[in-house]
Amino acid sequence: MRSKLFVPGDRPALFAKAMAGEADAVSFDLEDAVADAAKPEARAQVAGFLRDAPHRKAGKQAIVRTNAWHSAAWEDDLRAVLPLDVDLVNLPKIESAEQLKQAVAEIEAIEARLGVRGGAGLLINIETPRALRNALSIAGAHRRVRGLQLGLGDLFESHGIRRADLRNVHAAQYALRMAAAEAGVFACDGAFPGLDDEAGFLAEAASARALGFVGKSCVHPRQVAWANAAFAPTREEIDAARQVVDAARDGVYAVGGRMVDAPFLARARAVIAVAGQEQA
């Protein structure tokens, strides 16, 4: 999931365009991008569009960001979203493992009433200082958590933290990535607000990729190409990964003068897997 494009839930004219675009995942937003008065209609529009799972034919992941746990729109969002065949339900404003467990209990109670079996995985936004401090316990609080997503706008802006200073960005990315790694879930970098600032977007994306994030959120279609390029393995990386896999298959544990053991082999296989997904 190199690129995850946010689409406002109250802009149905954009749904099919996003699904036909180059983003690996489309995230239908019922929260911040939609005014309170428009939320019921947005909810209905998103549910109607996803009812026949168009993302399966398009080869994309479909994600729906609900409104915050215990907000006025929370339960209505769940009743609309949970019966759908989506890959991830994105939960914002979760700040602790206890909140996550309560949210999941409510999700599963609604699923039981609706007769939903299996259920989508959960992508949890980490967007407050408290949430970042509790990121590991949140990620490990329930088996349905698949990933953590960093939200630097909420995390930085209201606290006077300068996003233009990449040291601040790296510090937050590193903390979230280590939590995700320990919990065994993926980490996705947050959206970048500069729609015309390719250099700024790529600087954050490069930092995230170096830390092992799977991709970056996008708020405009032009950012999708930037994210796809930033998180795609290079030809040199793919060739090196194949050398490691081939060497391990032959019982060789050194490649190019460097020792190769289990962690290097796991990384090499992951690089090849991503490369294969891009070519599919």
N, C-alpha and C positions, 0 to 999 in steps of 0.2 A: 504494500500500500504506500507507494512513493508519494502519491498525491491524493488528497481528500478534499473535494470541492464542496464548500458550504453553499446551499441553495435556500433562500428564504421560503418558508412554507406558504407564504401568501403570494408567491409569484409563480403560479402554475405554468405560465408561458415559458418559463425557463427549465422546467423539469425534463422534458424530452431532449432539449438542447444539451443539458448537462449529461444526460444518460448517453447521448451520442458523441460526446466529447472524449478527450484523452485522459481524463482523471481516472485513477484506479478505483476510487470510491467516491460516491456522491452522498453527502450528508445533508438531509432535509432538516432544516432548522425550524423548530416550533418555539424557540426561546427568544433570545435577544434580537433576532432579526425581524420579529413580528410584534406589532403593537398589540396591547391587551385586547382592544376591541376586535381585532382581526384574527385572534387565535382560534375561535371556533371554526371559522371558514377555512383557515390554513390547515387545521387538523383534518378536516374533511377532504380537502384537496389532496393532501399528502397520502392519506389512506386510500383515496380513490385511485390515485396514480399507481401506488405500489401494490394494489390488490392482486394484480395478475403477475407480479414479480418481473417487471421488464428488465431488471438488472441481471437476471439469470441469462437471458438471451444476449444481453450486451457484454457479458463477462466481467461485470463490475460488482463491487460490494455496495450494498445499500445500508446506510446508517440513518437513524432518526435521533436528533437531539430533542429530548423532551424539555418541558419546563422543570424548574427545580423541585426537588423533593419537598412535599408539604406546601407547595404553592397552590394558588387557587385552580390552576390548570392541570396540575399533576395527575390526578386520577382520570380526568377526561382524556388526557394524552395517552395514558396507559391503556385505557379501554379501546382506543382507536388503533394504537400501534402494536400491541402485543399479539393480536391475531395475525399480523402480517408476516410474510416470509422475508424478514430482514436479517442481515448479518449481525448488526450490533445496535443496541439501544445506548445512546450517549447520555449519561446522567451528569448534569452540571451541579455545582455548588455543594458537592459532598465534601465534608471536612473531617470525618472520622470513621473508623471501622464500625462504630456503633450506629452511626447514621446509615452507612452502607447496608448493614445487616437489616435494619428496619425497612429501608427502601426495598431490598430484595424480598423481604417477607410480604410486603404489600404487593409487589409485582407478582409473586407466586400465588398469592391469594386471589388476585384478579384473574390470573391465568387459569386457576382451578375453576373459577366460576364460569369462565368463557370456554372451558374445555380445551385450552391450549396445552399441547404437549411438547416437551423439549425446550422451546424458548430460545430467544436470541441471547448471544453473549452481551456483556456489558463493557462499555468504554467509559472510564471515569475521568471527568475533568479535574485537574489539580490546578486551582486558580486562586487560592488564598494562602497566606503564610501558614495558617493552621493546617490546611490540607497538605501543603508541601512537607511540613514537619511530620505528618501522619501518613505520608504516601505509602510506606511499606505496609503498615497495618491495614490500610484501605485496600491495597492491591491483593493482600492475602486474606481478606475477610470472607470471601466467598468464591467458590469454584467457578461461578459464572463470569467473573472479571477476566476479561481477555487483554485489556490494555489500559494504560494511563495516557492522558493527553494534557500537555502543558498549556496553560492559558496565561500568557505573559501580560496581556492587557490588563486584566483584573488584578493580577499578582503585583504588577509594577506601578501602574499609573496612580492608583489611589494612595500609594505610599511614597511617592516622590522618587522612585528608583529609576534611574536613567537607562532606558532600553538601548540607546545609541552606544552605550559602553558595553562592548561585547563580553567584558569580564563578568558583568552582572548576568547577562544572558547565559553564559557558560556555567556559572555557578548554579543557577536554577535548573538548567538542563542536566547537569551532572547529578544533582541531588535526585531528580526524578528518575533518571536512567538507572542509578544504582538501586533505587527502590524497586523499579520494574524488573531489573535483572535478578535481584534476590527472590522476588515473588514468582519469577518465571513467566512474566507477561510482557507484551511489547510496549514500547514507548513511542508516541507520536508527537511531533513538535506542533506547536500552536500556530495560529494564523498570524500573518504579518500585515499590518494595516496599510503600508505604503503600496498603493496600486501601481505606481509608475517607478518605484524604487527597486529595480532589479538587483542592484548591487547590495542593498540592505537585506533583501530577501535571501539572496544567495549566501551572504555572510552568516546569517542565522542558520540556514540550511546546512552549510558546510560544517559548522560547529556541531549541529545535531547529528549529522551523518558520522562524524569522527567519533561520536559517543555511542553509536550503534542504534540510533533511532531508525524506525522503519520508513518514515516519511514526514511530510509537513502538510498542515492544513492550508487551504487556499480560500480566499474570499472573492477572487475574480478569476475567470477562465484564463487570462493571460499568465497568471501565476502557475497554472498547472504545468506548462512546459518547463518553467524554471525548476519546479519541484521534481519532475520526472528526470530531468537532466542531472540535478544535484544528487539524487539518490540512486541513480543507475550505476551499476558496476562498470568500470572502465575495461577496455579490452585487455589491458595489462593485468588488472585484478582478476579477470576471468581466466586468463591463461595461467597465472600463478596459482589460482585455486585448483585448476585441473591438474597441474603438476603435483600439488600436494595430495590430491585424491588418488592420482595414479601411483605415486610413490608409496602411499599407505597400502594400496592394493597389492603392490609388489613386495611389501614387507620392508620398505626402505624408510628410515626415520630421520633423514636429513635431506633438505632440498636447497640448492643454491648456497650451501655452507651454513644453513640454519636448521637447528633441531626442529622436528615436526612431531608433536604429540597430540593427544586427544582434543584439546581446545583448538589447536590450529586446524585439525581436520574438520571439526564441527563448523568452524568459521568458513572454511573453504567450501564445504557442502552448501552452506547457506548462500554464499555468493553465487554458486552455480544455480541454485534453485531460483534466486531472483532473476538471474539472466535468462533462465528458461521461461519464466513467467512473462518477461518482456517480449520474447520472441513468439510466444503462443498467439 
